[in-house]
Amino acid sequence: MLERLAGNEYYCFLDGFSEYFQIPIDPRDQEKTTFTYPYGTFAYRRMPFGLCNDPGTFQRCMLAIFHDMVEKTMEVFVDDFSVFGNSFENCLSCLDKILQRCEDTNLSLNWEKSHFMVKEGIVLGHKISKNGIEVDRAKVDVIAKLPHLTTVKGIRSFLGHAGFYRRFIQDFSKISRPMTHLLEKNTPFVFFEDYIQAFQTLKKKLTEAPILIAPIWDCHSSLCATQAISP
């Protein structure tokens, strides 16, 4: 998804308005959402927040609505819609078609959280632009300011956040090995020099993370290759 978004000139980022409540529940299934209140017993007529199947159901509905546009002119992740185009006119034309589809299907959008005809934006914690895919600097700055970790919970949390951007860090598993070793069962929780070095190296590499360039999908390529060894 990120690779398909990166490399375009213009973007529009749309946000769904109370997304789950826009999906009606089949009358035969409404009783399954019954809850008790001091004034009586009630059931939802529309999909409420908090049900275990909410995200998957909503995603399927969005893919059904925009089935002919996804991966071509837009990307959908639950209630976040990313429209892209390689020129201002192209992006504007794609946006017009998507808004018309929203109107035809009574899909409401939150205009206050939407951004139109911008050069870059944050998608799934990554900065997307014509240049490629970058880390979200706001998140990285928070990680870079962390002091030395002194608890298992702190190390696990740090590795989780740093691991989110592991595609930007070459040999991430190798570098983080001294830290993951401390999470193993029956391992003495002692901070050796290699742990401190691993911690500082990961923070440094995050702050110096490169820009990942998206693949050029229309470039000539081949599924076959020939190799020869001279005698």
BAFI-3210 file (N, C-alpha, C; in Angstrom, 3 decimals, decimal comma, padded with zeros to 6 digits):
// residues 231
n [1|2|3|4|5|6|7|8|9|10|11|12|13|14|15|16|17|18|19|20|21|22|23|24|25|26|27|28|29|30|31|32|33|34|35|36|37|38|39|40|41|42|43|44|45|46|47|48|49|50|51|52|53|54|55|56|57|58|59|60|61|62|63|64|65|66|67|68|69|70|71|72|73|74|75|76|77|78|79|80|81|82|83|84|85|86|87|88|89|90|91|92|93|94|95|96|97|98|99|100|101|102|103|104|105|106|107|108|109|110|111|112|113|114|115|116|117|118|119|120|121|122|123|124|125|126|127|128|129|130|131|132|133|134|135|136|137|138|139|140|141|142|143|144|145|146|147|148|149|150|151|152|153|154|155|156|157|158|159|160|161|162|163|164|165|166|167|168|169|170|171|172|173|174|175|176|177|178|179|180|181|182|183|184|185|186|187|188|189|190|191|192|193|194|195|196|197|198|199|200|201|202|203|204|205|206|207|208|209|210|211|212|213|214|215|216|217|218|219|220|221|222|223|224|225|226|227|228|229|230|231]
n.u [000,835|001,858|003,964|002,621|001,407|003,502|005,636|003,995|002,644|000,567|-001,762|-004,768|-006,236|-008,697|-011,162|-013,298|-016,582|-017,678|-017,405|-018,193|-020,871|-022,130|-022,736|-025,402|-027,072|-028,131|-031,566|-032,149|-029,956|-029,721|-030,551|-028,429|-026,770|-027,792|-028,193|-028,391|-030,018|-030,728|-033,250|-034,382|-034,164|-032,070|-031,156|-028,692|-029,165|-027,437|-023,982|-022,092|-019,330|-016,668|-017,306|-015,950|-015,686|-015,849|-013,705|-012,856|-015,283|-016,051|-013,892|-014,241|-016,638|-015,864|-014,007|-015,704|-017,298|-015,439|-014,239|-013,334|-011,494|-009,547|-006,084|-005,576|-006,330|-006,625|-006,217|-007,386|-007,730|-009,433|-011,135|-009,690|-008,951|-006,909|-006,148|-004,550|-002,442|-000,599|-000,422|-001,759|-004,264|-004,954|-005,122|-007,190|-009,281|-009,532|-010,278|-012,767|-014,297|-014,254|-015,519|-018,015|-018,772|-018,950|-021,130|-023,111|-023,346|-024,077|-022,055|-020,508|-018,149|-015,522|-014,902|-013,295|-011,072|-009,896|-007,651|-006,705|-005,311|-002,467|001,131|002,367|001,964|000,905|000,681|-000,375|001,598|003,828|005,635|004,537|005,401|006,359|009,027|009,344|009,146|009,151|010,183|007,994|008,749|007,955|007,290|009,733|011,382|010,426|011,167|013,949|014,609|014,396|015,468|018,000|016,792|015,310|013,704|011,981|009,539|009,890|011,964|010,755|008,690|010,153|011,503|009,298|008,321|010,586|010,896|008,750|009,649|011,525|012,158|013,655|016,063|018,966|019,927|018,432|017,540|019,951|021,317|019,642|019,811|021,281|019,459|017,025|017,822|017,747|015,090|014,528|013,524|014,536|016,905|019,545|018,924|020,906|022,780|024,892|027,752|027,267|024,495|023,895|025,192|023,723|021,207|021,749|022,643|020,371|018,660|020,150|020,229|017,534|017,050|018,566|017,377|016,962|015,393|013,008|012,674|009,921|008,958|009,291|006,665|005,923|008,205|010,500|010,912|011,884|010,877|012,563|015,956|019,332|022,228|025,726|028,815|032,128|034,539]
n.v [-001,208|001,323|001,524|001,799|004,248|006,082|008,321|009,888|013,011|014,588|014,481|013,470|013,270|011,619|011,330|009,100|009,702|009,001|006,210|003,382|003,544|004,045|001,737|-000,357|-002,816|-006,092|-006,766|-009,291|-009,861|-007,937|-008,352|-009,605|-007,680|-006,734|-004,820|-003,978|-001,351|001,135|002,098|000,171|-002,538|-002,592|-002,633|-002,389|-000,724|000,015|-000,584|-000,647|000,940|-001,077|-003,775|-006,994|-007,668|-005,329|-003,698|-005,409|-005,883|-003,284|-002,624|-004,467|-003,524|-000,992|-001,715|-002,978|-000,862|000,861|-000,767|-000,689|001,296|001,115|000,704|001,773|004,510|005,220|004,377|002,359|002,201|000,987|003,592|005,532|007,227|007,428|009,386|009,626|011,129|011,699|014,241|017,582|017,933|015,278|014,135|015,697|014,937|012,231|012,544|013,767|011,673|009,852|011,250|011,499|008,824|008,419|010,061|008,751|006,377|007,173|007,655|009,181|011,811|013,178|016,369|018,089|016,655|016,053|016,393|018,219|018,047|018,016|017,867|015,957|013,575|011,873|008,446|005,537|005,824|006,585|008,900|010,037|010,885|012,451|011,906|009,475|006,969|007,823|007,964|008,891|011,832|013,008|010,862|009,526|011,396|011,334|008,738|008,972|010,582|009,042|007,862|005,630|002,333|000,559|-001,518|-004,606|-004,249|-001,697|-002,124|-003,947|-002,364|-000,338|-001,817|-002,618|-000,185|000,725|-001,432|-001,109|000,525|-001,026|-001,602|000,484|000,173|-001,408|-004,756|-004,998|-006,976|-008,174|-006,041|-005,430|-007,676|-007,945|-006,625|-007,978|-010,334|-009,881|-010,159|-012,780|-015,805|-016,513|-015,098|-013,169|-009,865|-007,766|-004,952|-004,914|-003,707|-004,145|-004,064|-001,373|-000,176|-001,235|-000,091|002,672|002,651|001,868|004,047|006,074|005,237|005,408|008,163|008,902|007,740|006,581|007,717|005,725|004,679|004,284|001,398|001,393|000,800|000,649|000,184|-001,462|-004,942|-008,323|-011,697|-013,746|-014,915|-015,236|-017,083|-017,514|-019,309|-018,802|-020,945]
n.w [000,000|000,882|-000,897|-003,311|-002,976|-002,641|-004,495|-006,070|-007,354|-006,203|-003,440|-001,734|001,370|002,957|005,532|007,196|008,545|011,718|011,213|011,639|012,422|010,067|008,832|008,344|010,391|009,755|010,181|011,258|012,758|014,665|017,294|018,450|019,348|021,656|024,635|028,116|029,808|032,324|031,600|030,082|027,658|024,877|021,361|018,802|015,707|013,851|013,105|015,983|017,752|018,991|018,617|017,863|015,188|013,791|012,437|010,271|008,923|008,146|006,500|004,403|003,362|002,412|000,463|-001,290|-002,138|-003,393|-005,301|-007,953|-007,960|-006,003|-005,460|-007,922|-008,218|-005,630|-002,105|000,577|004,031|006,458|007,752|006,525|003,648|000,888|-001,762|-004,901|-007,439|-010,487|-011,369|-010,945|-012,185|-012,715|-010,142|-009,106|-010,763|-010,065|-007,397|-007,713|-008,822|-006,717|-004,643|-005,798|-005,802|-003,069|-002,519|-003,982|-002,575|-000,084|001,781|004,409|005,045|007,073|007,003|008,458|009,173|006,833|004,027|001,183|-002,085|-001,536|-001,163|000,363|003,068|006,124|006,380|007,838|009,835|008,376|006,348|003,303|000,014|-003,137|-003,198|-001,903|000,673|004,040|007,518|010,214|011,506|013,905|015,563|015,645|016,893|019,503|020,256|020,038|022,177|024,400|027,601|029,027|029,181|031,852|032,569|031,818|030,546|029,486|027,622|025,885|024,898|023,603|021,592|020,162|019,117|017,683|015,974|014,310|012,329|011,072|008,438|007,580|008,778|008,351|008,996|011,365|013,224|013,964|015,160|017,311|018,876|021,439|023,100|022,813|023,917|026,640|027,150|027,202|028,845|032,194|032,002|033,264|034,299|033,338|032,469|029,987|028,092|025,375|025,207|025,778|023,638|021,482|021,962|021,653|019,015|017,532|018,029|016,817|014,136|013,518|013,615|011,480|009,356|006,017|002,908|001,429|-001,813|-003,930|-005,899|-009,488|-011,238|-013,937|-015,310|-017,533|-017,191|-016,337|-015,935|-016,182|-016,112|-017,195|-016,595|-016,797|-016,715|-017,305|-018,832]
ca.u [000,000|002,729|004,739|001,754|001,121|004,704|006,083|003,011|002,800|-000,461|-002,541|-005,907|-006,440|-010,075|-011,441|-014,706|-017,272|-018,354|-017,439|-018,940|-022,301|-022,681|-023,039|-026,607|-027,040|-029,268|-032,583|-032,094|-028,785|-029,700|-030,722|-027,128|-026,083|-028,650|-027,573|-029,366|-029,860|-031,744|-034,565|-034,878|-033,228|-031,965|-030,269|-028,202|-029,630|-026,237|-022,810|-021,492|-017,908|-016,365|-017,520|-014,681|-015,648|-016,042|-012,718|-012,896|-016,543|-016,005|-012,920|-014,870|-017,637|-015,170|-013,430|-016,813|-017,732|-014,398|-013,536|-012,724|-010,575|-008,467|-004,792|-005,424|-006,366|-006,784|-005,990|-008,322|-007,402|-010,586|-011,835|-008,735|-008,919|-005,802|-006,299|-003,268|-002,382|000,729|-000,510|-002,855|-005,518|-005,247|-005,557|-008,488|-010,251|-009,733|-011,022|-014,151|-014,957|-014,396|-016,561|-019,292|-019,086|-019,387|-022,487|-024,016|-023,508|-024,392|-020,905|-020,184|-016,746|-015,239|-014,126|-012,328|-009,864|-009,483|-006,679|-006,890|-004,294|-001,219|002,307|002,823|001,056|001,231|-000,178|000,068|002,826|004,918|005,472|004,469|005,549|006,937|010,383|009,300|008,593|010,017|009,642|007,292|009,746|007,389|007,419|011,152|011,932|010,051|012,013|015,339|014,797|014,215|016,667|018,304|015,661|015,703|012,719|011,627|008,429|010,428|012,711|009,785|007,994|011,090|011,710|008,073|008,272|011,686|010,635|007,759|010,410|012,681|012,498|014,620|017,283|019,602|020,369|017,738|017,538|021,314|021,652|018,807|019,967|021,590|018,277|016,044|018,357|017,296|013,675|014,407|013,210|015,659|018,112|019,830|018,649|022,134|023,058|026,272|028,107|026,650|023,101|023,898|025,577|022,588|020,176|022,164|022,731|019,017|018,166|020,901|019,796|016,181|017,131|019,240|016,713|016,938|014,116|012,849|012,053|008,930|009,282|008,739|005,875|005,814|009,545|010,719|011,474|011,802|010,732|013,584|017,340|020,274|023,531|026,735|030,133|033,142|035,425]
ca.v [000,000|002,493|001,576|002,301|005,656|006,903|008,645|010,695|014,460|015,177|013,546|013,918|012,334|011,750|010,601|008,748|010,318|007,970|005,185|002,152|003,838|004,163|000,394|-000,906|-004,218|-006,877|-006,892|-010,617|-009,934|-006,823|-008,826|-010,051|-006,523|-006,261|-004,435|-003,558|000,006|001,341|002,401|-000,947|-003,324|-002,000|-003,280|-001,462|-000,871|000,237|-001,214|000,224|000,783|-002,031|-005,165|-007,575|-007,755|-003,999|-003,272|-006,249|-005,656|-001,966|-002,682|-005,174|-002,623|000,047|-002,330|-003,245|000,426|001,431|-001,917|-000,374|002,419|000,750|000,368|002,489|005,950|005,449|003,272|002,414|001,468|001,215|004,842|006,477|007,099|008,181|009,570|010,081|011,411|012,137|015,659|018,255|017,631|013,855|013,920|016,348|014,088|011,040|012,982|014,002|010,370|009,231|011,984|011,124|007,484|008,598|010,613|007,715|005,312|007,810|007,532|010,509|012,079|014,215|017,372|018,730|015,828|015,735|017,309|018,147|018,492|018,281|017,216|014,887|013,300|010,736|007,279|004,385|006,137|006,880|010,101|009,675|012,019|012,083|011,407|008,085|006,655|008,254|007,772|010,036|012,469|013,272|009,625|009,225|012,325|010,828|007,571|009,404|011,252|008,101|007,559|004,200|001,554|-000,198|-002,561|-005,477|-003,608|-000,585|-002,661|-004,529|-001,248|000,318|-002,682|-002,585|001,071|000,743|-002,475|-000,616|001,128|-001,879|-001,592|001,559|-000,141|-002,630|-005,677|-004,634|-008,107|-008,363|-004,930|-005,474|-008,954|-007,803|-006,173|-009,072|-011,370|-009,569|-010,512|-014,229|-016,349|-016,903|-014,353|-012,099|-008,530|-007,007|-004,092|-004,956|-002,667|-004,400|-003,602|000,094|000,148|-001,567|000,913|003,929|002,455|001,883|005,428|006,843|004,834|005,918|009,597|009,058|006,803|007,055|007,741|004,546|005,026|003,292|000,728|001,958|-000,337|000,576|000,035|-002,750|-005,957|-009,673|-012,750|-014,759|-014,454|-016,229|-016,989|-018,350|-019,327|-019,038|-022,075]
ca.w [000,000|000,953|-002,136|-004,383|-002,728|-002,782|-005,840|-006,798|-007,201|-005,337|-002,622|-000,938|002,468|003,427|006,770|007,356|009,689|012,530|010,170|011,912|012,495|008,718|008,335|008,989|010,797|009,278|011,247|011,879|013,634|015,605|018,668|018,949|019,933|022,753|025,903|029,130|030,317|033,367|031,036|029,294|026,854|023,546|020,392|017,785|014,330|013,048|013,703|016,994|018,019|020,049|018,224|017,406|013,725|013,206|011,427|009,079|008,208|007,515|005,408|003,284|002,767|001,663|-000,739|-002,207|-002,693|-004,261|-005,866|-009,243|-007,783|-005,088|-006,069|-009,186|-007,951|-004,196|-001,180|001,700|005,252|007,342|007,429|005,945|002,193|000,299|-003,210|-005,435|-008,868|-010,917|-011,717|-010,239|-012,872|-012,544|-008,759|-008,959|-011,456|-009,222|-006,221|-008,126|-008,974|-005,398|-003,920|-006,413|-005,311|-001,678|-002,566|-004,496|-001,573|001,205|002,672|004,938|005,331|008,064|006,273|009,344|009,242|005,464|003,421|-000,263|-003,029|-000,818|-001,737|001,241|004,175|006,975|006,164|008,626|010,557|007,455|005,533|001,893|-000,898|-004,427|-002,961|-001,466|001,989|005,132|008,862|010,780|012,366|015,233|016,334|015,816|017,882|020,829|020,520|020,174|023,466|025,505|028,400|029,101|029,679|033,044|032,853|030,699|029,857|028,714|026,481|024,947|024,261|022,688|020,434|019,376|018,373|016,717|014,992|013,359|011,234|010,806|007,010|007,370|009,521|007,869|010,057|012,605|014,158|014,456|016,057|018,519|019,564|022,872|023,830|022,836|024,807|028,003|027,278|027,272|030,167|033,067|031,644|034,238|033,760|033,563|031,320|029,530|027,135|024,072|025,284|025,667|022,262|020,619|022,218|021,038|017,562|016,978|018,068|015,824|012,799|013,306|013,325|010,191|008,438|004,627|002,198|000,583|-003,090|-004,355|-007,169|-010,718|-011,694|-015,396|-015,881|-018,180|-016,309|-016,875|-014,941|-016,453|-016,117|-017,701|-015,957|-017,452|-016,082|-018,334|-018,506]
c.u [000,869|003,526|003,907|001,456|002,326|005,026|005,115|003,174|001,835|-001,257|-003,739|-006,140|-007,808|-010,293|-012,935|-015,308|-018,060|-018,542|-018,322|-020,448|-022,938|-023,087|-024,276|-026,434|-028,292|-030,271|-032,545|-030,935|-028,763|-029,813|-029,404|-026,340|-026,849|-027,833|-028,656|-028,999|-030,930|-033,149|-035,107|-033,770|-033,249|-031,021|-029,877|-028,812|-028,481|-025,020|-022,139|-019,982|-017,727|-016,593|-016,233|-014,564|-015,795|-015,014|-012,784|-014,143|-016,521|-015,037|-013,511|-015,895|-016,966|-014,555|-014,507|-017,268|-016,729|-013,602|-012,804|-011,714|-009,370|-007,261|-004,569|-005,360|-006,491|-006,391|-006,917|-007,772|-008,443|-011,259|-010,901|-008,617|-007,820|-005,956|-004,978|-003,355|-001,016|000,732|-001,698|-004,191|-005,926|-005,764|-006,938|-009,587|-010,559|-010,560|-012,492|-014,921|-015,211|-015,477|-017,939|-019,717|-019,561|-020,819|-023,488|-024,311|-023,818|-023,283|-020,466|-018,700|-016,623|-014,325|-013,063|-011,017|-009,333|-008,525|-006,715|-005,708|-003,009|-000,089|002,786|001,825|001,511|000,203|000,408|001,424|004,029|004,600|005,575|004,577|006,100|008,317|010,402|008,649|009,604|009,369|008,905|008,212|009,225|007,528|008,877|011,775|011,615|010,936|013,449|015,622|014,649|015,520|016,935|017,148|016,118|014,724|012,457|010,510|008,925|011,174|011,761|009,039|008,896|011,293|010,470|007,985|009,372|011,455|009,604|008,446|011,616|013,061|013,528|015,978|017,853|020,129|019,720|017,803|018,911|021,685|020,906|018,974|020,334|020,385|017,230|016,509|017,887|015,837|013,465|014,205|014,487|016,980|018,349|019,641|019,819|022,462|024,545|026,493|027,425|025,181|023,035|024,233|024,436|021,490|020,510|022,223|021,353|018,450|018,854|020,425|018,377|016,208|017,788|018,616|016,650|015,515|014,062|012,087|011,115|009,343|008,640|007,989|005,810|007,172|009,692|011,377|011,295|011,693|011,809|014,973|018,226|021,634|024,497|028,057|031,157|034,066|036,792]
c.v [001,257|002,653|002,128|003,785|006,547|007,160|009,467|012,181|015,044|014,090|014,257|012,848|012,591|010,874|010,338|009,353|009,250|006,705|003,986|002,386|003,981|002,808|-000,150|-002,388|-004,911|-007,042|-008,241|-010,744|-008,846|-007,273|-009,295|-008,912|-005,966|-005,919|-003,895|-002,191|000,213|001,590|001,275|-001,683|-002,815|-002,821|-002,253|-001,776|-000,634|-000,270|-000,277|000,025|-000,271|-003,484|-005,722|-007,605|-006,406|-003,654|-004,079|-006,031|-004,325|-001,959|-003,382|-004,294|-001,555|-000,512|-002,650|-001,955|000,953|000,347|-001,603|000,770|002,077|000,238|001,060|003,993|006,259|004,201|003,465|001,594|001,844|002,528|005,914|006,211|008,004|008,199|010,111|010,296|011,936|013,568|016,263|017,879|016,175|013,562|014,521|015,521|012,832|011,389|013,179|012,686|009,712|009,928|011,672|009,741|007,552|009,118|009,553|006,638|005,855|007,618|008,924|010,619|013,190|015,250|018,022|017,949|015,465|016,799|017,105|018,736|018,922|017,465|016,025|014,688|012,073|009,631|006,102|004,635|006,431|008,150|009,709|010,937|011,519|011,468|009,936|007,934|007,048|007,920|009,038|010,670|012,733|012,043|009,305|010,132|011,876|009,646|007,995|010,043|010,317|007,900|006,058|003,461|000,647|-001,306|-003,390|-004,847|-002,475|-001,052|-003,221|-003,427|-000,553|-000,507|-002,727|-001,336|001,126|-000,283|-002,074|-000,022|000,271|-001,906|-000,519|001,253|-001,467|-003,447|-005,347|-005,756|-008,320|-007,281|-005,045|-006,753|-008,806|-007,365|-007,276|-010,201|-011,146|-009,942|-012,019|-014,694|-016,784|-016,247|-013,243|-010,725|-007,612|-006,230|-004,117|-003,878|-002,877|-003,984|-002,094|000,516|-000,127|-000,521|002,226|003,813|002,513|003,300|006,272|006,520|005,308|007,395|009,859|008,164|007,376|007,134|006,515|004,933|003,910|002,650|001,449|000,832|-000,471|000,459|-001,354|-003,721|-007,322|-010,670|-013,819|-014,126|-015,594|-016,010|-017,934|-018,229|-019,663|-020,177|-021,594]
c.w [000,000|-000,336|-003,294|-004,212|-003,015|-004,248|-006,659|-006,473|-006,172|-004,625|-002,008|000,125|003,087|004,647|006,884|008,612|010,440|011,702|010,469|011,927|011,110|008,130|009,048|009,311|010,284|010,419|011,959|012,868|014,702|017,056|019,283|019,586|021,130|023,997|026,831|029,679|031,382|032,834|030,162|028,567|025,418|022,672|019,334|016,423|013,352|013,818|014,705|017,079|019,112|019,700|017,605|015,884|013,032|012,126|010,138|008,247|007,469|006,336|004,190|002,583|001,909|000,377|-001,765|-002,892|-003,719|-004,991|-007,162|-009,159|-006,918|-005,871|-007,405|-008,958|-006,466|-003,420|000,013|002,856|006,298|006,944|006,884|004,445|001,636|-001,217|-003,752|-006,939|-009,243|-011,445|-010,973|-010,858|-012,673|-011,143|-008,527|-009,621|-010,642|-007,993|-006,554|-008,250|-007,621|-004,583|-004,491|-005,950|-003,854|-001,627|-003,017|-003,459|-000,182|002,234|003,112|005,269|006,353|007,412|007,148|009,421|007,858|004,934|001,906|-001,025|-002,323|-001,450|-000,908|002,363|004,946|006,752|006,933|009,282|009,683|006,669|004,061|001,033|-002,233|-004,250|-002,580|-000,105|003,055|006,469|009,276|011,813|013,770|016,124|016,626|016,867|019,299|021,209|020,796|021,529|024,660|026,266|028,379|029,764|030,815|033,399|031,603|029,874|028,972|027,477|025,434|024,189|023,238|021,426|019,546|018,523|017,312|015,612|013,959|012,134|010,845|009,330|006,699|008,005|009,026|009,049|011,398|013,638|014,775|015,463|017,381|019,330|021,043|023,707|023,912|023,743|026,242|028,224|027,393|028,713|030,888|032,669|032,667|033,605|034,103|032,299|030,989|028,476|025,780|024,046|025,077|024,236|021,290|020,743|021,512|019,510|016,911|016,959|016,990|014,409|012,494|012,937|011,971|009,119|007,025|004,082|001,288|-000,680|-003,519|-005,672|-008,354|-011,423|-013,210|-016,082|-016,506|-017,205|-016,958|-015,737|-015,100|-016,445|-016,594|-017,059|-016,658|-016,720|-017,160|-017,905|-018,018]
res [m|l|e|r|l|a|g|n|e|y|y|c|f|l|d|g|f|s|e|y|f|q|i|p|i|d|p|r|d|q|e|k|t|t|f|t|y|p|y|g|t|f|a|y|r|r|m|p|f|g|l|c|n|d|p|g|t|f|q|r|c|m|l|a|i|f|h|d|m|v|e|k|t|m|e|v|f|v|d|d|f|s|v|f|g|n|s|f|e|n|c|l|s|c|l|d|k|i|l|q|r|c|e|d|t|n|l|s|l|n|w|e|k|s|h|f|m|v|k|e|g|i|v|l|g|h|k|i|s|k|n|g|i|e|v|d|r|a|k|v|d|v|i|a|k|l|p|h|l|t|t|v|k|g|i|r|s|f|l|g|h|a|g|f|y|r|r|f|i|q|d|f|s|k|i|s|r|p|m|t|h|l|l|e|k|n|t|p|f|v|f|f|e|d|y|i|q|a|f|q|t|l|k|k|k|l|t|e|a|p|i|l|i|a|p|i|w|d|c|h|s|s|l|c|a|t|q|a|i|s|p]
***
